[in-house]
């Protein structure tokens, strides 16, 4: 399975806490921690996962087809 992902940011000298927090949030977003937490907020049945993935694939194909034309 996944592993433990720890995101950390060192506060630089003379750096405000707000800017360090902003950098920390950016690191969290890049590592995908927030997305993964949202995915595990509620249980989703495997059939719904497949349905959602199929719908996303259809949207992607439709978007690519419209770009070509």
Steps between C-alpha positions, in 0.01 A plus 500: 500500500595866519733595781514782737562829324627772726513848358721747676626851443789665678423856608774720361663774702301824487210320325149576613282219621245580229747441217626178663140382531439587135806295397381210720156501337666496157711199602189320625326565171797378295536177698128426469435468872190719493354321198555163664339619823195619308477163322495317833245731659210275397493140383437460132384169361728342237219513243469876552878538464489316167204708383678823591820389324306404186324837497835679536641297210199593284545868583870479417433331164230754416735786584779354284258447212382862519861626499576305182206653313 
